[in-house]
Amino acid sequence: MSKVLGVLGGMGPAATLDFLAKLQAATPVQREQDHLRVLVDINPKVPDRNVSTSDPGPVLAAMARGLRDGGAQVLAIACNTAHAYAEEVRASGLPLVDMLATAGLAAQARGATTVGVLGTSLALGLYRERFSHLGLEVVMLDDHEQIEFMALLYRIKRGDLGQASRETMAALALRLVGKGARAIVAGCTEVPLVLTADDLPVPFLDATEELARRCVAVCLGRASEDR
């Protein structure tokens, strides 16, 4: 019997739908009933993770408890930056599949040692911490480039997935390659909405997709749970 997955989502909604599509695609099935049971809280009312005066922790903790009480046995957060509040989520008593650690393991498995990460400032700090334990060096955008990335991120959250957004994201990723990155990690769930492997001359690691694969493995008993 597979475990029930609870997903803390809505940060933003389109990124959560992208995660769910990748979760379904990653699940090996012979029939409809082989898919995972998934409980999802798509909550775009979570306070902005990128504003220093906001505190998303209590909201995320309440979401985790709600998913637990609904029957979830394993949790996932469909947002990189929200992992800054992972301990509040784990306070529900359920194991959490860590998106950032999962991305690091995927990068390590591909032989990457110097990895460019596209993410929010808070997420980048988390990635440096997770990746340093794996012996991976993180390459980041310069300050002015990070400002450009954040402006693009908010445009994507508003639904701007057009050619200009795609070209800007690709250009930012290529700047990381120019700084020495030998792989690019989509360290924000909005990134893979406008960036693909075809845009890059180096391997592209989609943290959303890697999380989906790991969640399937955990729920099917093929990988250990994070706690």
HUSULFEN-V857309 format. One record per residue. N is the residue number from 1. RES is the residue in one letter. OMEGA is omega in radians with two decimals (none if undefined). BURIAL is I if it has 16 or more other C-alpha atoms within 10 Angstrom, else O. Layout:
n = (N & N)
res = (RES & RES)
omega = (OMEGA & OMEGA)
burial = (BURIAL & BURIAL)
This chain:
n = (1 & 2 & 3 & 4 & 5 & 6 & 7 & 8 & 9 & 10 & 11 & 12 & 13 & 14 & 15 & 16 & 17 & 18 & 19 & 20 & 21 & 22 & 23 & 24 & 25 & 26 & 27 & 28 & 29 & 30 & 31 & 32 & 33 & 34 & 35 & 36 & 37 & 38 & 39 & 40 & 41 & 42 & 43 & 44 & 45 & 46 & 47 & 48 & 49 & 50 & 51 & 52 & 53 & 54 & 55 & 56 & 57 & 58 & 59 & 60 & 61 & 62 & 63 & 64 & 65 & 66 & 67 & 68 & 69 & 70 & 71 & 72 & 73 & 74 & 75 & 76 & 77 & 78 & 79 & 80 & 81 & 82 & 83 & 84 & 85 & 86 & 87 & 88 & 89 & 90 & 91 & 92 & 93 & 94 & 95 & 96 & 97 & 98 & 99 & 100 & 101 & 102 & 103 & 104 & 105 & 106 & 107 & 108 & 109 & 110 & 111 & 112 & 113 & 114 & 115 & 116 & 117 & 118 & 119 & 120 & 121 & 122 & 123 & 124 & 125 & 126 & 127 & 128 & 129 & 130 & 131 & 132 & 133 & 134 & 135 & 136 & 137 & 138 & 139 & 140 & 141 & 142 & 143 & 144 & 145 & 146 & 147 & 148 & 149 & 150 & 151 & 152 & 153 & 154 & 155 & 156 & 157 & 158 & 159 & 160 & 161 & 162 & 163 & 164 & 165 & 166 & 167 & 168 & 169 & 170 & 171 & 172 & 173 & 174 & 175 & 176 & 177 & 178 & 179 & 180 & 181 & 182 & 183 & 184 & 185 & 186 & 187 & 188 & 189 & 190 & 191 & 192 & 193 & 194 & 195 & 196 & 197 & 198 & 199 & 200 & 201 & 202 & 203 & 204 & 205 & 206 & 207 & 208 & 209 & 210 & 211 & 212 & 213 & 214 & 215 & 216 & 217 & 218 & 219 & 220 & 221 & 222 & 223 & 224 & 225 & 226 & 227)
res = (M & S & K & V & L & G & V & L & G & G & M & G & P & A & A & T & L & D & F & L & A & K & L & Q & A & A & T & P & V & Q & R & E & Q & D & H & L & R & V & L & V & D & I & N & P & K & V & P & D & R & N & V & S & T & S & D & P & G & P & V & L & A & A & M & A & R & G & L & R & D & G & G & A & Q & V & L & A & I & A & C & N & T & A & H & A & Y & A & E & E & V & R & A & S & G & L & P & L & V & D & M & L & A & T & A & G & L & A & A & Q & A & R & G & A & T & T & V & G & V & L & G & T & S & L & A & L & G & L & Y & R & E & R & F & S & H & L & G & L & E & V & V & M & L & D & D & H & E & Q & I & E & F & M & A & L & L & Y & R & I & K & R & G & D & L & G & Q & A & S & R & E & T & M & A & A & L & A & L & R & L & V & G & K & G & A & R & A & I & V & A & G & C & T & E & V & P & L & V & L & T & A & D & D & L & P & V & P & F & L & D & A & T & E & E & L & A & R & R & C & V & A & V & C & L & G & R & A & S & E & D & R)
omega = (3.14 & 3.12 & 3.14 & -3.12 & 3.02 & -3.06 & 3.00 & -3.02 & 3.14 & -3.04 & -0.07 & -3.07 & -3.11 & 3.12 & 3.10 & 3.10 & 3.08 & 3.11 & -3.11 & 3.09 & 3.14 & 3.07 & 3.12 & -3.12 & -3.09 & -3.05 & 3.11 & -3.09 & 2.96 & -3.12 & -3.11 & -3.06 & 3.13 & 3.11 & 3.11 & 2.89 & -3.06 & 3.02 & -3.03 & 3.00 & 3.11 & -2.99 & 3.11 & 3.11 & 3.06 & 3.13 & -3.11 & -3.12 & -3.05 & 3.11 & -3.01 & -3.10 & -3.14 & -3.14 & -3.13 & -3.02 & -3.12 & 3.13 & 3.12 & 3.11 & 3.12 & 3.10 & -3.14 & 3.12 & 3.13 & 3.10 & 3.09 & -3.11 & 3.09 & 3.09 & 3.11 & 3.12 & 3.13 & -3.12 & 3.00 & 3.09 & -3.12 & 3.12 & -3.14 & -3.03 & -3.12 & 3.08 & 3.01 & -3.12 & -3.09 & -3.11 & 3.07 & 3.12 & 3.14 & 3.10 & 3.06 & -3.10 & 3.14 & 3.06 & 3.13 & 3.03 & -3.02 & -3.10 & -3.05 & 3.10 & 3.12 & 3.10 & 3.11 & 3.11 & 3.11 & 3.11 & 3.12 & -3.12 & -3.14 & 3.10 & 3.13 & 3.07 & 3.11 & -2.96 & 3.03 & -3.11 & 3.02 & -3.09 & 3.08 & -3.13 & 3.13 & 3.13 & -3.14 & 3.08 & 3.10 & 3.12 & 3.11 & -3.14 & -3.10 & -3.04 & -3.13 & 3.12 & -3.14 & -3.14 & -3.12 & 3.07 & -3.13 & 3.05 & -3.08 & 3.05 & 2.99 & -3.07 & -3.10 & 3.08 & 3.10 & 3.07 & 3.11 & 3.12 & -3.10 & 3.08 & 3.10 & -3.14 & -3.12 & 3.05 & 3.12 & 3.12 & 3.10 & 3.08 & -3.14 & 3.13 & -3.06 & -3.05 & -3.14 & 3.10 & 3.14 & -3.13 & 3.13 & 3.13 & 3.12 & 3.14 & 3.10 & 3.11 & -3.14 & 3.06 & 3.08 & 3.08 & 3.10 & 3.11 & 3.08 & -3.14 & 3.13 & 3.00 & 3.12 & 3.07 & 3.01 & -3.06 & 3.03 & -3.02 & 3.05 & -3.07 & -3.10 & 3.04 & -3.10 & -3.10 & 3.11 & 3.12 & -3.11 & -3.12 & -2.95 & 3.07 & 3.14 & 3.14 & 3.14 & 3.12 & -3.13 & -3.10 & 3.09 & -3.14 & 3.12 & 3.09 & 3.13 & 3.14 & -3.13 & 3.11 & 3.09 & -3.12 & 3.14 & -3.09 & 3.09 & 3.11 & -3.10 & 3.10 & -3.12 & 3.12 & 2.97 & 3.12 & none)
burial = (O & O & I & I & I & I & I & I & I & I & I & I & I & I & I & I & O & I & I & I & O & I & I & O & O & I & I & O & O & O & O & O & O & O & I & I & O & I & I & I & I & I & I & O & O & I & I & O & I & I & O & O & O & O & O & I & I & O & I & I & I & O & I & I & I & I & I & I & O & O & I & I & I & I & I & I & I & I & I & I & I & I & I & I & I & I & O & I & I & I & O & I & O & I & I & I & I & I & I & I & I & I & I & I & I & I & I & I & O & O & O & I & I & I & I & I & I & I & I & I & I & I & I & I & O & I & I & I & O & I & I & O & O & O & O & I & I & I & I & I & I & O & O & O & O & I & O & O & I & I & O & I & I & O & O & I & I & O & O & I & I & O & O & O & I & I & O & I & I & I & O & I & I & I & I & I & I & O & O & O & I & I & I & I & I & I & I & I & I & I & I & I & I & I & I & I & O & O & I & I & O & O & I & I & I & I & I & I & I & I & I & I & I & I & I & I & I & I & I & I & O & O & O & O & I & O & O)
